[in-house]
């Protein structure tokens, strides 16, 4: 095993059948940990430090050739990458994913929005500013605010993003929005977003972004 990749395995609740390769400050990984917590699913956490290059080693690329976290490993050894795909897999058959066809498509709509119009700007600004200490270009900040504008308007008459119920669409968008200030975004002008953040934080089973559930 490479010296650069020394996973720290921590049982969350108790040793479970699922294994999650993750980096605790990551919003993408947090989505999965939050849903697992709210579903009450036991899992094993393998911390993988992206700042130390632990996802770029041959050992980790054997787990995910794309060299990214999170990765969920099932009991039978199959692995699933990409945070929103993992959310969709875990939420199937639960209240976090509607059964009705159009509502399911709406959930996916907001999850695609998060990955293409939100995460590339809000999350990237946070990573550059908070973890790398680098300046963020004005375009990323502007595009991040554009995404927040869309969310603010949508939440003007709704408690949650789809069907007036808490779903994985909310989890996907909450992950980086609730730490947007770490990327230099000011949410003072977004009362609907802030009220929604508070509602999500009040949901049963909620855990903070860097909390290890066994602590």
N, CA, C and O of each residue as an XYZ file, in Angstrom:
860
protein
N       0.838     -1.200      0.000
C       0.000      0.000      0.000
C       0.873      1.250      0.000
O       1.842      1.334      0.754
N       0.533      2.211     -0.835
C       1.310      3.439     -0.928
C       1.297      4.199      0.391
O       0.294      4.210      1.104
N       2.438      4.841      0.710
C       2.506      5.671      1.910
C       1.535      6.837      1.829
O       1.085      7.346      2.855
N       1.203      7.271      0.589
C       0.296      8.412      0.409
C      -1.150      8.030      0.670
O      -2.000      8.900      0.858
N      -1.436      6.720      0.682
C      -2.824      6.304      0.868
C      -2.914      5.366      2.058
O      -2.765      4.153      1.917
N      -3.156      5.925      3.210
C      -3.333      5.142      4.427
C      -4.719      5.443      4.976
O      -4.875      6.342      5.802
N      -5.725      4.702      4.528
C      -7.094      4.995      4.950
C      -7.271      4.839      6.448
O      -6.726      3.927      7.068
N      -8.046      5.750      7.010
C      -8.382      5.697      8.418
C      -9.825      5.224      8.528
O     -10.760      5.969      8.236
N      -9.987      3.994      8.946
C     -11.306      3.368      8.966
C     -11.956      3.616     10.312
O     -11.425      3.243     11.358
N     -13.127      4.261     10.264
C     -13.827      4.591     11.491
C     -15.246      4.081     11.424
O     -15.997      4.493     10.540
N     -15.645      3.196     12.329
C     -17.018      2.687     12.295
C     -18.003      3.759     12.719
O     -17.864      4.349     13.790
N     -18.994      4.011     11.883
C     -20.041      4.969     12.203
C     -21.239      4.157     12.702
O     -21.698      3.244     12.016
N     -21.728      4.476     13.856
C     -22.662      3.637     14.602
C     -21.901      2.368     14.992
O     -21.202      2.359     16.005
N     -22.025      1.310     14.211
C     -21.193      0.126     14.377
C     -20.760     -0.297     12.989
O     -21.265      0.209     11.988
N     -19.813     -1.236     12.935
C     -19.334     -1.665     11.624
C     -20.504     -2.150     10.795
O     -21.243     -3.037     11.223
N     -20.685     -1.577      9.606
C     -21.832     -1.898      8.791
C     -21.435     -2.550      7.499
O     -20.253     -2.790      7.249
N     -22.426     -2.843      6.667
C     -22.152     -3.553      5.429
C     -21.728     -2.612      4.317
O     -21.199     -3.065      3.302
N     -21.945     -1.321      4.479
C     -21.541     -0.361      3.476
C     -20.221      0.286      3.879
O     -19.951      0.494      5.061
N     -19.408      0.600      2.879
C     -18.168      1.339      3.112
C     -18.209      2.607      2.274
O     -18.494      2.564      1.078
N     -17.922      3.733      2.913
C     -17.907      5.011      2.213
C     -16.505      5.587      2.240
O     -15.959      5.867      3.307
N     -15.927      5.762      1.063
C     -14.650      6.455      0.923
C     -14.973      7.933      0.776
O     -15.729      8.329     -0.111
N     -14.396      8.745      1.653
C     -14.859     10.126      1.731
C     -13.777     11.031      2.317
O     -12.793     10.566      2.892
N     -13.988     12.327      2.154
C     -13.162     13.379      2.748
C     -14.128     14.274      3.499
O     -14.984     14.908      2.882
N     -14.012     14.340      4.818
C     -15.062     14.946      5.636
C     -15.456     16.366      5.243
O     -16.650     16.665      5.266
N     -14.527     17.271      4.881
C     -14.971     18.617      4.522
C     -15.719     18.700      3.189
O     -16.292     19.741      2.867
N     -15.718     17.635      2.429
C     -16.340     17.655      1.100
C     -17.856     17.716      1.179
O     -18.488     16.913      1.865
N     -18.428     18.671      0.474
C     -19.878     18.746      0.401
C     -20.464     17.572     -0.354
O     -21.545     17.095     -0.010
N     -19.768     17.097     -1.381
C     -20.271     15.953     -2.135
C     -20.314     14.706     -1.262
O     -21.273     13.936     -1.324
N     -19.290     14.506     -0.458
C     -19.317     13.383      0.459
C     -20.347     13.569      1.553
O     -20.986     12.611      1.988
N     -20.504     14.797      1.993
C     -21.462     15.097      3.056
C     -22.883     14.736      2.647
O     -23.665     14.276      3.479
N     -23.226     14.933      1.392
C     -24.558     14.551      0.927
C     -24.856     13.100      1.295
O     -25.926     12.776      1.811
N     -23.889     12.246      1.018
C     -24.081     10.816      1.245
C     -24.141     10.508      2.732
O     -25.001      9.743      3.171
N     -23.229     11.099      3.522
C     -23.231     10.867      4.964
C     -24.522     11.361      5.607
O     -25.049     10.727      6.521
N     -25.025     12.488      5.130
C     -26.261     13.026      5.682
C     -27.433     12.092      5.411
O     -28.227     11.813      6.309
N     -27.541     11.611      4.181
C     -28.643     10.703      3.861
C     -28.505      9.384      4.623
O     -29.496      8.866      5.138
N     -27.294      8.840      4.699
C     -27.097      7.609      5.457
C     -27.522      7.794      6.910
O     -28.161      6.918      7.491
N     -27.165      8.936      7.494
C     -27.550      9.220      8.869
C     -29.061      9.302      9.000
O     -29.634      8.757      9.943
N     -29.704      9.975      8.070
C     -31.146     10.161      8.164
C     -31.919      8.888      7.852
O     -33.073      8.742      8.255
N     -31.284      7.969      7.134
C     -31.893      6.667      6.888
C     -31.582      5.681      8.008
O     -32.189      4.612      8.087
N     -30.631      6.042      8.878
C     -30.239      5.134      9.944
C     -29.465      3.927      9.451
O     -29.514      2.859     10.062
N     -28.749      4.094      8.347
C     -27.985      2.989      7.764
C     -26.570      2.973      8.331
O     -25.882      3.994      8.332
N     -26.144      1.816      8.811
C     -24.801      1.677      9.341
C     -23.794      1.612      8.193
O     -24.074      1.031      7.145
N     -22.632      2.206      8.395
C     -21.611      2.170      7.359
C     -20.237      2.348      7.962
O     -20.082      2.781      9.104
N     -19.256      2.007      7.173
C     -17.865      2.154      7.557
C     -17.289      3.328      6.786
O     -17.445      3.406      5.568
N     -16.632      4.232      7.475
C     -16.055      5.423      6.848
C     -14.552      5.239      6.637
O     -13.817      4.939      7.578
N     -14.113      5.419      5.415
C     -12.689      5.396      5.103
C     -12.304      6.807      4.672
O     -12.608      7.223      3.554
N     -11.647      7.533      5.544
C     -11.257      8.903      5.222
C     -10.119      8.915      4.217
O      -9.129      8.201      4.373
N     -10.268      9.725      3.196
C      -9.299      9.817      2.108
C      -9.026     11.290      1.855
O      -9.898     12.003      1.359
N      -7.841     11.750      2.184
C      -7.513     13.179      2.163
C      -7.161     13.628      0.753
O      -6.108     13.275      0.221
N      -8.044     14.403      0.158
C      -7.793     14.860     -1.210
C      -6.659     15.878     -1.267
O      -5.985     15.990     -2.291
N      -6.437     16.624     -0.180
C      -5.374     17.628     -0.167
C      -3.994     16.989     -0.124
O      -3.003     17.615     -0.501
N      -3.931     15.753      0.330
C      -2.664     15.018      0.360
C      -2.498     14.104     -0.847
O      -1.550     13.323     -0.919
N      -3.421     14.207     -1.786
C      -3.320     13.406     -3.001
C      -3.713     11.954     -2.838
O      -3.360     11.123     -3.675
N      -4.439     11.629     -1.774
C      -4.757     10.232     -1.519
C      -5.770      9.642     -2.488
O      -5.928      8.423     -2.544
N      -6.459     10.485     -3.255
C      -7.371      9.947     -4.263
C      -6.697      9.782     -5.620
O      -7.321      9.324     -6.576
N      -5.419     10.158     -5.702
C      -4.700     10.081     -6.977
C      -3.696      8.937     -7.023
O      -2.941      8.810     -7.986
N      -3.685      8.120     -6.002
C      -2.759      7.001     -5.953
C      -3.290      5.838     -6.795
O      -4.492      5.758     -7.050
N      -2.407      4.939     -7.225
C      -2.878      3.749     -7.946
C      -3.866      2.934     -7.127
O      -4.815      2.371     -7.672
N      -3.642      2.869     -5.793
C      -4.540      2.099     -4.939
C      -5.952      2.661     -4.960
O      -6.926      1.913     -5.050
N      -6.059      3.999     -4.875
C      -7.407      4.567     -4.882
C      -8.009      4.530     -6.282
O      -9.217      4.338     -6.423
N      -7.201      4.710     -7.310
C      -7.747      4.652     -8.672
C      -8.262      3.257     -9.011
O      -9.077      3.101     -9.920
N      -7.798      2.253     -8.295
C      -8.375      0.926     -8.462
C      -9.785      0.870     -7.880
O     -10.598      0.033     -8.272
N     -10.062      1.771     -6.942
C     -11.399      1.875     -6.354
C     -12.293      2.748     -7.223
O     -13.439      2.395     -7.500
N     -11.761      3.894     -7.652
C     -12.472      4.786     -8.570
C     -11.478      5.341     -9.580
O     -10.666      6.197     -9.228
N     -11.518      4.878    -10.824
C     -10.568      5.333    -11.833
C     -10.577      6.848    -12.045
O      -9.600      7.413    -12.536
N     -11.677      7.502    -11.676
C     -11.765      8.949    -11.826
C     -11.039      9.689    -10.709
O     -10.890     10.909    -10.772
N     -10.591      8.973     -9.699
C      -9.798      9.578     -8.636
C     -10.540     10.605     -7.805
O      -9.977     11.635     -7.435
N     -11.803     10.328     -7.509
C     -12.606     11.282     -6.745
C     -13.416     10.563     -5.673
O     -13.760      9.387     -5.794
N     -13.703     11.317     -4.626
C     -14.647     10.835     -3.608
C     -15.931     11.629     -3.787
O     -15.917     12.707     -4.382
N     -17.057     11.098     -3.268
C     -17.208      9.869     -2.508
C     -17.346      8.644     -3.404
O     -17.686      8.739     -4.583
N     -17.070      7.493     -2.801
C     -17.329      6.199     -3.433
C     -18.017      5.335     -2.388
O     -17.532      5.207     -1.263
N     -19.140      4.745     -2.756
C     -19.859      3.841     -1.864
C     -19.592      2.414     -2.312
O     -19.838      2.057     -3.464
N     -19.088      1.605     -1.397
C     -18.851      0.188     -1.681
C     -19.918     -0.640     -0.994
O     -20.109     -0.541      0.218
N     -20.611     -1.455     -1.768
C     -21.682     -2.290     -1.242
C     -21.108     -3.553     -0.609
O     -19.927     -3.860     -0.772
N     -21.938     -4.266      0.097
C     -21.504     -5.476      0.788
C     -20.944     -6.511     -0.184
O     -20.036     -7.269      0.158
N     -21.493     -6.537     -1.393
C     -21.038     -7.530     -2.374
C     -19.810     -7.073     -3.155
O     -19.352     -7.770     -4.061
N     -19.272     -5.896     -2.804
C     -18.055     -5.425     -3.442
C     -18.265     -4.469     -4.597
O     -17.313     -3.842     -5.060
N     -19.484     -4.347     -5.066
C     -19.740     -3.373     -6.128
C     -19.559     -1.967     -5.590
O     -19.825     -1.705     -4.417
N     -19.104     -1.060     -6.451
C     -18.840      0.304     -6.030
C     -19.598      1.284     -6.914
O     -19.794      1.072     -8.110
N     -20.014      2.370     -6.265
C     -20.755      3.417     -6.959
C     -20.135      4.758     -6.626
O     -19.988      5.110     -5.456
N     -19.767      5.516     -7.673
C     -19.200      6.848     -7.496
C     -20.236      7.890     -7.914
O     -21.339      7.554     -8.345
N     -19.855      9.164     -7.776
C     -20.688     10.330     -8.081
C     -21.772     10.486     -7.007
O     -22.661      9.646     -6.866
N     -21.668     11.576     -6.264
C     -22.506     11.766     -5.082
C     -24.002     11.679     -5.367
O     -24.738     11.046     -4.610
N     -24.452     12.294     -6.430
C     -25.890     12.303     -6.680
C     -26.392     10.939     -7.138
O     -27.537     10.579     -6.868
N     -25.549     10.180     -7.827
C     -25.927      8.809     -8.180
C     -26.061      7.963     -6.919
O     -26.963      7.131     -6.819
N     -25.164      8.176     -5.955
C     -25.233      7.452     -4.693
C     -26.506      7.828     -3.938
O     -27.182      6.963     -3.381
N     -26.830      9.128     -3.922
C     -28.070      9.562     -3.273
C     -29.276      8.859     -3.891
O     -30.148      8.364     -3.177
N     -29.320      8.818     -5.205
C     -30.454      8.211     -5.897
C     -30.558      6.726     -5.552
O     -31.653      6.209     -5.333
N     -29.420      6.050     -5.504
C     -29.409      4.627     -5.174
C     -29.925      4.391     -3.752
O     -30.778      3.532     -3.529
N     -29.404      5.155     -2.802
C     -29.782      4.964     -1.406
C     -31.232      5.352     -1.127
O     -31.885      4.767     -0.263
N     -31.727      6.341     -1.866
C     -33.073      6.863     -1.595
C     -34.177      6.036     -2.227
O     -35.345      6.199     -1.874
N     -33.832      5.154     -3.153
C     -34.850      4.349     -3.820
C     -35.679      3.584     -2.797
O     -35.142      2.893     -1.931
N     -37.012      3.720     -2.914
C     -37.907      3.023     -2.018
C     -38.073      3.656     -0.648
O     -38.644      3.046      0.256
N     -37.571      4.891     -0.489
C     -37.693      5.610      0.783
C     -38.467      6.907      0.555
O     -38.693      7.289     -0.593
N     -38.878      7.592      1.627
C     -39.579      8.875      1.462
C     -38.710      9.978      0.857
O     -39.229     11.027      0.474
N     -37.415      9.759      0.766
C     -36.522     10.788      0.237
C     -36.556     10.880     -1.290
O     -35.978     11.797     -1.873
N     -37.237      9.925     -1.934
C     -37.368      9.939     -3.392
C     -38.806      9.618     -3.756
O     -39.266      8.503     -3.509
N     -39.536     10.581     -4.343
C     -40.944     10.347     -4.660
C     -41.131      9.181     -5.630
O     -40.249      8.880     -6.434
N     -42.275      8.542     -5.542
C     -42.607      7.467     -6.466
C     -43.253      7.999     -7.734
O     -43.110      7.409     -8.805
N     -43.959      9.105     -7.614
C     -44.679      9.658     -8.769
C     -43.687     10.114     -9.842
O     -42.666     10.728     -9.532
N     -43.990      9.814    -11.079
C     -43.045      9.987    -12.188
C     -42.540     11.407    -12.342
O     -41.332     11.629    -12.428
N     -43.451     12.377    -12.378
C     -43.040     13.762    -12.610
C     -42.240     14.290    -11.416
O     -41.250     14.999    -11.597
N     -42.665     13.947    -10.205
C     -41.942     14.408     -9.017
C     -40.521     13.850     -8.994
O     -39.584     14.549     -8.608
N     -40.359     12.586     -9.409
C     -39.012     12.010     -9.487
C     -38.163     12.769    -10.487
O     -36.982     13.020    -10.245
N     -38.760     13.131    -11.604
C     -38.022     13.894    -12.606
C     -37.647     15.276    -12.081
O     -36.572     15.787    -12.392
N     -38.526     15.880    -11.289
C     -38.203     17.170    -10.681
C     -37.032     17.056     -9.715
O     -36.171     17.934     -9.663
N     -37.006     15.970     -8.952
C     -35.866     15.745     -8.064
C     -34.574     15.696     -8.875
O     -33.580     16.328     -8.516
N     -34.599     14.942     -9.969
C     -33.411     14.854    -10.821
C     -33.084     16.204    -11.447
O     -31.912     16.546    -11.605
N     -34.101     16.965    -11.801
C     -33.883     18.299    -12.373
C     -33.039     19.152    -11.438
O     -32.078     19.790    -11.868
N     -33.403     19.163    -10.143
C     -32.671     19.986     -9.182
C     -31.301     19.404     -8.862
O     -30.369     20.146     -8.549
N     -31.175     18.103     -8.938
C     -29.859     17.504     -8.720
C     -28.919     17.809     -9.893
O     -27.725     18.026     -9.692
N     -29.458     17.824    -11.111
C     -28.648     18.226    -12.262
C     -28.283     19.705    -12.164
O     -27.161     20.102    -12.476
N     -29.245     20.511    -11.726
C     -28.976     21.930    -11.509
C     -27.836     22.111    -10.516
O     -26.944     22.934    -10.723
N     -27.871     21.344     -9.450
C     -26.820     21.446     -8.438
C     -25.456     21.129     -9.030
O     -24.482     21.822     -8.735
N     -25.368     20.111     -9.845
C     -24.077     19.694    -10.390
C     -23.568     20.601    -11.502
O     -22.358     20.752    -11.669
N     -24.467     21.201    -12.258
C     -24.044     21.979    -13.423
C     -24.103     23.492    -13.232
O     -23.338     24.219    -13.865
N     -24.992     23.976    -12.377
C     -25.165     25.419    -12.221
C     -24.816     25.933    -10.837
O     -24.729     27.146    -10.644
N     -24.616     25.068     -9.884
C     -24.386     25.452     -8.491
C     -23.007     25.010     -8.008
O     -22.179     25.845     -7.642
N     -22.761     23.720     -8.007
C     -21.514     23.158     -7.484
C     -20.253     23.704     -8.166
O     -19.274     23.981     -7.473
N     -20.238     23.871     -9.501
C     -19.017     24.363    -10.136
C     -18.612     25.771     -9.699
O     -17.475     26.184     -9.929
N     -19.514     26.498     -9.084
C     -19.227     27.875     -8.689
C     -19.203     28.024     -7.163
O     -18.219     28.512     -6.610
N     -20.255     27.616     -6.492
C     -20.311     27.760     -5.037
C     -19.287     26.848     -4.363
O     -18.557     27.279     -3.471
N     -19.238     25.602     -4.788
C     -18.301     24.657     -4.174
C     -16.855     24.981     -4.534
O     -15.973     24.922     -3.678
N     -16.615     25.317     -5.783
C     -15.246     25.619     -6.217
C     -14.717     26.867     -5.524
O     -13.555     26.914     -5.121
N     -15.573     27.879     -5.386
C     -15.149     29.097     -4.676
C     -14.786     28.770     -3.238
O     -13.804     29.290     -2.709
N     -15.569     27.916     -2.609
C     -15.266     27.507     -1.227
C     -13.930     26.786     -1.154
O     -13.124     27.068     -0.267
N     -13.689     25.872     -2.062
C     -12.452     25.088     -2.028
C     -11.235     25.980     -2.246
O     -10.243     25.874     -1.525
N     -11.313     26.842     -3.226
C     -10.180     27.726     -3.513
C      -9.918     28.679     -2.353
O      -8.775     28.880     -1.944
N     -10.992     29.263     -1.832
C     -10.842     30.280     -0.791
C     -10.501     29.674      0.558
O      -9.540     30.084      1.208
N     -11.288     28.704      0.971
C     -11.218     28.188      2.344
C     -10.098     27.168      2.541
O      -9.531     27.070      3.629
N      -9.782     26.416      1.499
C      -8.816     25.338      1.664
C      -7.491     25.575      0.953
O      -6.452     25.090      1.401
N      -7.519     26.309     -0.142
C      -6.278     26.582     -0.861
C      -5.757     27.995     -0.632
O      -4.604     28.288     -0.948
N      -6.595     28.874     -0.084
C      -6.190     30.257      0.150
C      -5.956     31.050     -1.114
O      -5.140     31.971     -1.129
N      -6.661     30.704     -2.173
C      -6.505     31.376     -3.466
C      -7.684     32.301     -3.740
O      -8.785     32.101     -3.228
N      -7.429     33.304     -4.547
C      -8.501     34.210     -4.952
C      -9.403     33.521     -5.976
O      -8.952     32.691     -6.766
N     -10.667     33.879     -5.944
C     -11.641     33.315     -6.872
C     -11.987     34.369     -7.911
O     -12.209     35.532     -7.572
N     -12.035     33.966     -9.174
C     -12.333     34.947    -10.214
C     -13.784     35.411    -10.114
O     -14.654     34.686     -9.631
N     -14.019     36.613    -10.573
C     -15.325     37.256    -10.430
C     -16.429     36.487    -11.139
O     -17.579     36.517    -10.701
N     -16.101     35.800    -12.222
C     -17.126     35.073    -12.966
C     -17.722     33.945    -12.126
O     -18.932     33.720    -12.153
N     -16.874     33.239    -11.384
C     -17.387     32.149    -10.553
C     -18.309     32.691     -9.461
O     -19.346     32.096     -9.167
N     -17.935     33.806     -8.871
C     -18.796     34.409     -7.855
C     -20.123     34.834     -8.473
O     -21.183     34.598     -7.894
N     -20.069     35.451     -9.629
C     -21.295     35.899    -10.301
C     -22.197     34.722    -10.635
O     -23.407     34.780    -10.417
N     -21.611     33.654    -11.162
C     -22.413     32.479    -11.527
C     -22.965     31.791    -10.279
O     -24.066     31.240    -10.308
N     -22.211     31.821     -9.196
C     -22.714     31.265     -7.941
C     -23.924     32.020     -7.444
O     -24.902     31.414     -7.005
N     -23.867     33.352     -7.509
C     -25.012     34.156     -7.101
C     -26.207     33.935     -8.029
O     -27.355     33.998     -7.589
N     -25.944     33.681     -9.293
C     -27.045     33.395    -10.218
C     -27.780     32.119     -9.789
O     -29.008     32.053     -9.841
N     -27.021     31.121     -9.371
C     -27.643     29.887     -8.888
C     -28.448     30.142     -7.621
O     -29.556     29.627     -7.471
N     -27.898     30.927     -6.719
C     -28.619     31.264     -5.492
C     -29.884     32.060     -5.795
O     -30.895     31.905     -5.110
N     -29.832     32.911     -6.816
C     -31.022     33.666     -7.239
C     -32.136     32.716     -7.665
O     -33.297     32.901     -7.297
N     -31.772     31.693     -8.446
C     -32.758     30.711     -8.902
C     -33.387     30.003     -7.702
O     -34.603     29.820     -7.646
N     -32.555     29.614     -6.757
C     -33.054     28.941     -5.561
C     -33.964     29.854     -4.740
O     -35.015     29.423     -4.266
N     -33.565     31.096     -4.576
C     -34.353     32.052     -3.795
C     -35.748     32.240     -4.388
O     -36.737     32.268     -3.656
N     -35.826     32.367     -5.701
C     -37.125     32.547     -6.352
C     -37.981     31.297     -6.187
O     -39.172     31.389     -5.892
N     -37.378     30.140     -6.377
C     -38.127     28.887     -6.287
C     -38.677     28.672     -4.880
O     -39.791     28.176     -4.711
N     -37.905     29.040     -3.893
C     -38.313     28.825     -2.503
C     -39.242     29.913     -1.971
O     -39.656     29.872     -0.813
N     -39.560     30.871     -2.810
C     -40.439     31.953     -2.381
C     -41.824     31.480     -1.997
O     -42.495     32.123     -1.190
N     -42.262     30.370     -2.559
C     -43.604     29.862     -2.266
C     -43.573     28.387     -1.868
O     -44.601     27.710     -1.912
N     -42.407     27.892     -1.483
C     -42.260     26.467     -1.159
C     -41.386     26.283      0.075
O     -40.500     27.092      0.350
N     -41.644     25.218      0.807
C     -40.799     24.893      1.950
C     -39.579     24.077      1.524
O     -38.493     24.217      2.086
N     -39.779     23.223      0.519
C     -38.700     22.392      0.002
C     -38.736     22.440     -1.521
O     -39.626     23.058     -2.106
N     -37.774     21.793     -2.157
C     -37.639     21.980     -3.598
C     -38.652     21.218     -4.432
O     -39.029     21.674     -5.511
N     -39.101     20.062     -3.950
C     -40.022     19.253     -4.750
C     -41.181     18.781     -3.881
O     -40.983     18.159     -2.837
N     -42.394     19.089     -4.331
C     -43.591     18.509     -3.730
C     -43.807     18.789     -2.267
O     -44.461     18.002     -1.584
N     -43.273     19.896     -1.757
C     -43.480     20.268     -0.361
C     -43.032     19.177      0.613
O     -43.611     19.005      1.686
N     -41.993     18.447      0.215
C     -41.442     17.426      1.100
C     -39.934     17.410      0.959
O     -39.386     17.790     -0.076
N     -39.279     16.971      2.004
C     -37.825     16.900      2.045
C     -37.346     15.691      1.240
O     -37.712     14.553      1.536
N     -36.532     15.948      0.230
C     -36.051     14.879     -0.648
C     -34.549     15.008     -0.854
O     -33.905     15.909     -0.315
N     -34.007     14.095     -1.642
C     -32.583     14.161     -1.945
C     -32.225     15.384     -2.788
O     -31.051     15.736     -2.892
N     -33.219     16.032     -3.387
C     -32.947     17.302     -4.065
C     -32.507     18.342     -3.042
O     -31.586     19.117     -3.300
N     -33.151     18.363     -1.899
C     -32.766     19.287     -0.825
C     -31.389     18.936     -0.269
O     -30.571     19.820     -0.015
N     -31.140     17.648     -0.084
C     -29.839     17.234      0.431
C     -28.727     17.649     -0.524
O     -27.695     18.163     -0.093
N     -28.933     17.427     -1.819
C     -27.915     17.766     -2.809
C     -27.597     19.253     -2.792
O     -26.431     19.639     -2.870
N     -28.613     20.080     -2.691
C     -28.400     21.532     -2.727
C     -27.944     22.080     -1.377
O     -27.225     23.077     -1.321
N     -28.355     21.439     -0.308
C     -27.975     21.915      1.027
C     -26.473     21.801      1.260
O     -25.873     22.671      1.891
N     -25.877     20.749      0.762
C     -24.501     20.406      1.116
C     -23.524     21.569      0.943
O     -22.737     21.854      1.846
N     -23.569     22.232     -0.194
C     -22.654     23.342     -0.419
C     -23.280     24.700     -0.134
O     -22.560     25.665      0.121
N     -24.604     24.792     -0.173
C     -25.232     26.085      0.109
C     -25.030     26.487      1.561
O     -24.810     27.665      1.845
N     -25.100     25.539      2.481
C     -25.019     25.909      3.899
C     -23.603     26.326      4.308
O     -23.412     26.885      5.387
N     -22.625     26.059      3.463
C     -21.255     26.531      3.726
C     -20.800     27.511      2.646
O     -19.601     27.717      2.454
N     -21.753     28.111      1.947
C     -21.412     29.038      0.862
C     -20.608     30.225      1.364
O     -19.801     30.783      0.621
N     -20.816     30.620      2.615
C     -20.068     31.754      3.178
C     -18.571     31.470      3.211
O     -17.766     32.401      3.185
N     -18.188     30.203      3.268
C     -16.771     29.857      3.264
C     -16.137     30.129      1.900
O     -14.912     30.158      1.778
N     -16.950     30.322      0.898
C     -16.460     30.685     -0.426
C     -16.644     32.155     -0.740
O     -16.399     32.591     -1.865
N     -17.081     32.928      0.263
C     -17.244     34.361      0.081
C     -18.634     34.801     -0.316
O     -18.837     35.970     -0.645
N     -19.601     33.892     -0.293
C     -20.975     34.252     -0.665
C     -21.737     34.755      0.562
O     -21.698     34.146      1.631
N     -22.421     35.865      0.385
C     -23.204     36.475      1.447
C     -24.676     36.129      1.226
O     -25.253     36.516      0.210
N     -25.279     35.415      2.153
C     -26.670     34.993      2.012
C     -27.658     35.958      2.649
O     -28.844     35.647      2.759
N     -27.185     37.123      3.067
C     -28.070     38.081      3.735
C     -29.252     38.473      2.864
O     -30.341     38.724      3.379
N     -29.054     38.529      1.564
C     -30.117     38.945      0.648
C     -30.981     37.769      0.186
O     -31.767     37.906     -0.751
N     -30.836     36.615      0.844
C     -31.554     35.410      0.428
C     -32.357     34.834      1.604
O     -32.023     33.765      2.113
N     -33.403     35.531      2.032
C     -34.170     35.066      3.194
C     -34.844     33.718      2.975
O     -34.938     32.917      3.904
N     -35.315     33.457      1.755
C     -35.970     32.175      1.495
C     -34.971     31.024      1.571
O     -35.279     29.954      2.097
N     -33.789     31.253      1.047
C     -32.744     30.233      1.112
C     -32.351     29.985      2.561
O     -32.187     28.835      2.969
N     -32.197     31.052      3.343
C     -31.789     30.896      4.741
C     -32.859     30.164      5.557
O     -32.539     29.344      6.418
N     -34.118     30.463      5.282
C     -35.199     29.759      5.989
C     -35.216     28.281      5.610
O     -35.444     27.420      6.459
N     -34.976     27.993      4.343
C     -34.897     26.598      3.888
C     -33.717     25.880      4.534
O     -33.852     24.730      4.950
N     -32.568     26.536      4.625
C     -31.405     25.937      5.281
C     -31.749     25.541      6.722
O     -31.355     24.473      7.191
N     -32.475     26.401      7.406
C     -32.872     26.114      8.789
C     -33.822     24.916      8.848
O     -33.737     24.095      9.762
N     -34.725     24.821      7.873
C     -35.650     23.682      7.848
C     -34.896     22.375      7.619
O     -35.181     21.367      8.265
N     -33.946     22.397      6.709
C     -33.160     21.187      6.444
C     -32.370     20.794      7.687
O     -32.309     19.616      8.040
N     -31.768     21.771      8.347
C     -30.974     21.493      9.540
C     -31.817     20.926     10.682
O     -31.293     20.274     11.585
N     -33.113     21.176     10.634
C     -34.009     20.689     11.687
C     -34.571     19.302     11.399
O     -35.290     18.742     12.227
N     -34.252     18.744     10.236
C     -34.765     17.424      9.886
C     -34.153     16.351     10.798
O     -32.984     16.448     11.171
N     -34.939     15.333     11.155
C     -34.414     14.251     12.012
C     -33.187     13.581     11.387
O     -33.136     13.344     10.181
N     -32.224     13.291     12.221
C     -31.025     12.609     11.746
C     -29.985     13.515     11.145
O     -28.974     13.045     10.624
N     -30.219     14.817     11.211
C     -29.258     15.756     10.630
C     -27.940     15.699     11.386
O     -27.919     15.607     12.613
N     -26.831     15.755     10.636
C     -25.496     15.807     11.236
C     -24.705     16.915     10.563
O     -24.910     17.175      9.377
N     -23.807     17.578     11.285
C     -22.946     18.600     10.684
C     -22.002     17.997      9.653
O     -21.779     16.787      9.630
N     -21.454     18.850      8.807
C     -20.695     18.389      7.654
C     -19.459     17.581      8.012
O     -19.139     16.627      7.303
N     -18.759     17.918      9.070
C     -17.523     17.196      9.392
C     -17.679     16.279     10.599
O     -16.683     15.800     11.140
N     -18.881     16.035     11.019
C     -19.077     15.173     12.192
C     -18.907     13.712     11.819
O     -19.441     13.248     10.811
N     -18.164     13.000     12.636
C     -18.083     11.545     12.523
C     -19.181     10.978     13.427
O     -19.227     11.270     14.622
N     -20.045     10.181     12.853
C     -21.245      9.769     13.568
C     -20.965      8.952     14.815
O     -21.817      8.880     15.700
N     -19.791      8.334     14.912
C     -19.522      7.508     16.078
C     -19.104      8.332     17.283
O     -19.047      7.805     18.394
N     -18.808      9.616     17.090
C     -18.335     10.449     18.203
C     -19.514     10.862     19.095
O     -19.322     11.566     20.086
